[in-house]
């Protein structure tokens, strides 16, 4: 069994429904003939050029490691990346304020400098198959959540609270990523 990612250039951030539509339409095309884009040579896995898009196919055993490499190459070359397994789109912007911040998920995804839309959409994927999501600024602080919306924040001391609503979790992660700490006063922490 294999997994796929698709990368291509977009002039501005796109929503995941548009990224999904582009992916599905492009998959129906034939491989392009001619030169391979230079960045495609940096991508791991089996690379197929379809029009102006590059499809990366990898086996499931190496998906986590290879996906991290694909996300990094896409960002370095100013490309959008669509992950059909998770139905998530990795845009170039808008980013949070912490350079090098990482998004980690319980299903193995690791993204350095994730865009805010990706963070928002990833939180909606919490499930038994994806048992946590965390934003981490190594050596300083982190925020994480698990299904049932147990929210934890650590900056020196670990604090924990239960949140009733996914939208509130998404708001807290957005505030954290943008340097606001309003979420600390909005909840009762233990």
Secondary structure by P-SEA (a helix, b strand, c coil): cccbbbbbbbcccccaaaaaaaaaaaaacccccccccccccccccbbbbcccbbbbbbcccaaaaaaaaaaaaaaaabbbbbbcccccccccccccccccbbbbcccccccccccaaaaaaaaaaccccccccccccccccccccccccbbbbbccbbbbbbbccaaaaaaaaaaaaaccaaaaaacccc
